[in-house]
């Protein structure tokens, strides 16, 4: 995919007033999300488990928090509770290794300091611990999925 193709896709999306678009082609995954102020474009290797680079900005001036602001309403419409967010960019893992059970499941009671998941960043495994005791109500991310800083990981109903 070259710049001309990207410009053509963006033009079509703008003409049709499409706010979100995702395309996977030749090992490259392209995702375009538009808010009212502008658009955000990001692409990453489709099969890579490596974290993607920060989205490239195109079009009119969009605040730096545009992508995070777009995820906030989606998280707010889910179950009520405390949302555990990703403190880093990396790859989300629900278990210590592929053959082990997940650290937590929906319905599990958790304690402060309990490991909820691992986020791999730059070949380092970072354990994400609970800061609130309660019950896991929702898991927002699939195992092996790339996460960005501030992405919702879990919703916890406080005890």
N, C-alpha and C positions, 0 to 999 in steps of 0.2 A: 504494500500500500504506500503510495507516495503522497506528497502534499496536494497535488491536483485532485486526487481521489478524496482526500480528507476535506478539502474545500467544497467539493461537490456534495458530499454527504452532509456537511454542515449547512450548506445552502438549502438542500431539500428539507432538512429538519426544521430550519427556520421558516421556510415557506409553508410547511404543513403544521406549524406551531406544535411540534412534538417536543416534549420536555425531557424525555429520557430515551436513550437508544443504546443498544449493545450489539456488537458484531464480533464474531470470531472467524478469522480467515488466515490460512497459511501460518499457523502457530502464533498469531498475534491477536490479542483481545483488545477491542476498542470499546470504551464506554463513554457516552456523552450525556451529561446532565445539565439542564438549563434551569436557572431560576429566573425571576422577572428581570433582574438587573443585567444578566449576561449569561455566559455559558462556561462550563468546565469540561475539559477534554482530558482523558487519561487513557493510556494504553500500556499493556504489559504482555510479556510472553504468556500464551494461553496455558501452557502445561507447567510452567515454572511455579515452584512453591516459594520462591523468593519474594520478599516484599516489593511492591511496586513503588516507583518513584512518585514524588508528589505530583498531583495533576498539573498539566500545563494550562495556563490561562489564555483564553482567546476572546475576541470580541470586546465589548465595552467593559469599563472598569467594574470589577466585582470585588467586594470585600474579601480579604484573605480568609475569613471564616465561612465563606459561602458553602463549601462542601459540608462542613459540620452543621451549619444551620439547616441544611436540607435533611440531615438525618435526625435532627431533634424532634420534628413533628412525628416521624415514624415511630420513634421510641416512646413518645408521649402517648400515642394511641394504643400501646400495648397494655399488658397487665399493670396494675398499680403496684408500686414498690420502689425500692432503691435500685437504680441502674448502676451496675458495675461496668466501668468503661476501661478501654485499653490505655495503659499509661505509655505505651511505646508502639512503634510500627514494627510489624513482624508477622510471623505465621502462628496461628492459633492451634493449639493441641489440647484435646479434652483429657488425654491420658499420658502417663509418663513414657509409654512406648506403645507401638501398634498392637501388641498382644495383651495389654493390660486393660482392666476396666477403667471407665471414666472416673475422674476425681469426684465429680458430682453429677447427679441426674435431677430432672424436674421432680419436685416433691421431697428431695432430701433436706434435712435440717442441717444447718451449718453453724459453725462457731467462728468467732473473730480469730483470725490468724490461720484458718484452715485453707489449704491450697485448693483453688477452684479450677485452675488450668495452667498451661505453660504457653508462653509466647516466645518463639525462637526469633532472635534478632542477631544477625551477624555471627551465626554459629553458636550463640550463647543461649542456654535454656533459662528463661526468667519465669520463676513461679509467681503467679498472681494469687494473692491471699485475700480472704474475705475481710472487709473492714466493718461489716455489720453482721450480727447474728440473726438468723431467721431461716426462711424456707426458700429454696430455689423455685421460682415460678416460671421462668422462661430462660432458654438458652438461645441467644440471638445469632450465634455464629456456627457454621459447620466446621467439623474437624478438618484441619489442613488448609483452611481459608486464610488468605492474607487479610490483616486488619491494619487500620490506620490509628493514629493517636486520637483518642476520644470516641472510637467506635463502641457501641453498646455490646457487651459480652454476655451478661446475665442480668436478670431482674430478680431481686431478692425481696420477699415480703418480710419486713422486720419482725422479730419475735417480741 
